[in-house]
C-alpha cells in the first residue's frame, strides 16, 4: 500500500439520511434522493476509473498514472469530472451543460446516420435513452426543441 492519504468519505445529506431511514415522504423527496445517489455513484465510478488507471500504470510502467506524461491529462480530466459531478458541487453545472451539449450533438449525428442505417437506430435509441435518464435526474436538459417543420399538431 502506498503512503497516499485516504479520500474523505462523503457527508450525509438530508437526501441520504431520508433514504437510508426508509422514510421518503413524497415523490419529490424520492426523486431528490435518486438524483443524489446517481451523482454519488457517478463520482465513485470516476474514482474507480482513476484507481484502475493507476493500477494499470503501476503494472506496466512501475509508477502512478499522474507521473506518466502520456496519462497525466487523462488523470486530470477524470479528477475534474469527478469533482464536478460530486453531490453538492456547483462547478458541475458547467461541465454537465457541456456534456449535455455533446450528447445532443451525438444525437443529431446519429439521427442523420439512422436514416439509411438500421444499426445506427439502435445507437440513436441508446443516446436518446441516456439523455432522458439524465434529464429525469435533473442532470441534463430534455434535449433540443423539435424543429417547427417536424412538429406535429
ABEGO torsion letter per residue (X at the ends): XBABBBBBBBBBBAAAAAAAAGABABAAAAAAAAAAAAAAAAAAAAAAAAAAAAAAAAAAAGBBAAABAAAAAAAAAAAAAAAAABBGBAAAAAAAAAAAAAAAAAAAAAAAAAAABAAAAAAAAAAAAAAAAAAAAGABBAEBBBBAAABBX
